[in-house]
Amino acid sequence: MLNIQLATKYARAIFELAQEENNLDGYDKDLGKIQSDVFDIPDAVKFFQNPLVPHQAKKDLLKKAFDGEISDTTMNFLMLLVDKSRIGIFSEIYEIFTALKNTAQGILVADVTYAFPLSKTQETQLTKKLAAVTGRKVKIRKHEDKSILGGLIVTIGDKRIDGSAAGRLRSLKSSMTVNA
C-alpha cells in the first residue's frame, strides 16, 4: 500500500513535468526504455532493490546504461529515485505514469489475450474495430495464454469480451448442463 502511494507521488511528479514540457510521449519513451532494459529483468530488479548495494554503484550503472539515450531530466529523475531509495518501485512508477498519460491523451487500453500471436494486419484491424466501437483511440496491451486454445479475450476497463475457444466450450457445456 505504501509503495503504491509513493509510486503515485513520483509518477505524478514526472507526469506533471512532462505535461509542462508538452513532451508526454518523449518521457514515456525514456521511461519505457528503462523499464524494458532494466526493470523487466528479475536479476536487475534484485540489484536495485538490494539495500546493501551502495547508491553510487546503482547510479553508475544507470549512467553507463542510459547516458545519451534518455533525456537529462529523466536521468536526473532516476538519480533522485536512487538517492531517495525509491528506485526499487520504478516499475510501479512507470505503470502509473503510463495510465496518467493515456488518460490525458484520451487513450483506452485494451488487454488482448490470445493463444497464438496476432499478425500485424490482425492487430491493426482489431485496433480499428475497437476504436470504432468505443469512439476513442485504443492501445492494445498483449498477453499470451495457451490455455484459451484459440480466439481472443478483450478487456477494456470493466468490459470483457470472451471470444476464446475455451470460453465457447465453457458456454456450450453450461447450456448442455442446463438443458439436461
N, C-alpha and C positions, 0 to 999 in steps of 0.2 A: 504494500500500500504506500509506504513512504517512498519507495523507488519510483512509483508512478507519479506521485506528486512532484518529486524532484525532476523527473524526466519532463513532465509537463512544463515546469518552470523554465528549464533550459530550452526546450523545444519552442516554447512561445517567444522566448528572447531572440533566438536565431531567426524565427519566422518573422517577427516584427522588424528585425534588421533587414532581412531580405525584402520585405514589403517596402520599407523606406527607400531602399536602393532600387526598387522596381526590378528585382532580379530573383524571383522565386524559383524559376527554372534553373538558373545558374547554381544557386545554393543547393537545390535538390540534386543536381548532377554531382556536385562535390561530395555531399553527404552520402549519396548513393554509392559513389566510388569507394569511399571509406568503408561503408557497410560491406560491400561485396569483397573488397580486397583484404579486409582485416576481420571484421566482426561476424562474417559468415564462416570463419574458420575457428572451430572449437579450441584448438591449442592457443591461438592468438587471443581469444577471449579470456582464457585462463591466465595468460601472461598479464593482460591489462587489468584483470580483477584481483590479481595477487598483491596484497598489501606489502609483502616483503620485497617486491621489486621496486627499486628507487624511482621516484618521479622522473629524474633526469634520464634514466635508461628508457623509460616509456616515451618521453619527449624526443629523445634522439632517434628512436626507431620510427616514430611518426614523421619526423622531419626528413629522414632518409627516404622513407616510403613515398611521401607526397610532396616533397619540395618541388615547386614549379608545376605541379599537376593540379593543385587546388588553389583557390584564392588565398591571399594573405589573411583576410578576415576569417575564413574557415579554419585556416591553420591556427590563428590566434584563439579561436573558439576551442579547438582541440587542446591547445596548451592550457587554457583555463580549466577545461574538464579534468585534465591531469592534475593541475595544481589543487583543485578542489576535491580531488579523489572521487570524481564522478564519471571518469572515462569508462568504467565498468557498466554504466547504464546507457552507453551510446546507442545500442540497438533500439531501446525504448524511445530515446530522444528522436531518433530518425523516423521511427514509426509514427510518432505523434506529429512531428514536423510534416510528414507526408500527408497525414489526414488533414491538418490545418491548410496546407497548400491546395489539396484537392477541393476542399470546401470553398476556399477563397476563389478558386478558378471555376467553380461550378461543375466539377468532375465527379461523377459517380464511379465507385469502384465495384466491379462485378467479379466475384470469386467464381471461377470456372473450374470445375473438377472434371477430369476426363481420364479414361483408361489408356488411351493412346494419344500422343501429341497431335495437336491440330496443325494443319498446313497453314502457311501464311494466308492463302486465299480463304480458307475456312475461318481463320481468326479475324480477318478483315470483314468478312460477311457477317459474322456474329457480332462484332463491334458495331457495325452499321445498323443491324437489326435491333440491338439493344438500345442504341441511341434513338432510333425511330420510335420505339415503344415507350421509352422514358422521357423523350423530349429533351434530353441533356447529353452532354459529352460523356462518353463512357470509357473507362480504362479497365482493361482485363488483367486480373491477377490470377495466374495459372497454378493449378495443383494437379498432380498426377496421383491417381488411386486405381490400381488394377482391380480392386475388389468390386468396382461398379460395372465391370465386364465390358461395357461399351456405352456409347451415348455421352451425354453431358449432364451435369448438375450445375445450375447457375444460381448464385445467391447474390442479391443486391439488397443491402440493408436487411430488413426483416422478411423479405420475399424470397421464396425458394422455388425454383422450377426444376423438378426432377425428371429428366428425360433419359435417365440411365437405364440400361438393360436390367440391372439388379432391381431398380425401382419398379420397373414394369412387371418383373417376375413377382415381386412382393405384392403388388396391386392385384395381379392375376390370382395369386394364392389366396389373398384376402377375400376376393369376390367369390372364389370357388368354395371357400370355407363358409361364407355367409349363406350361399345358395344351397349348401349340402344339408 
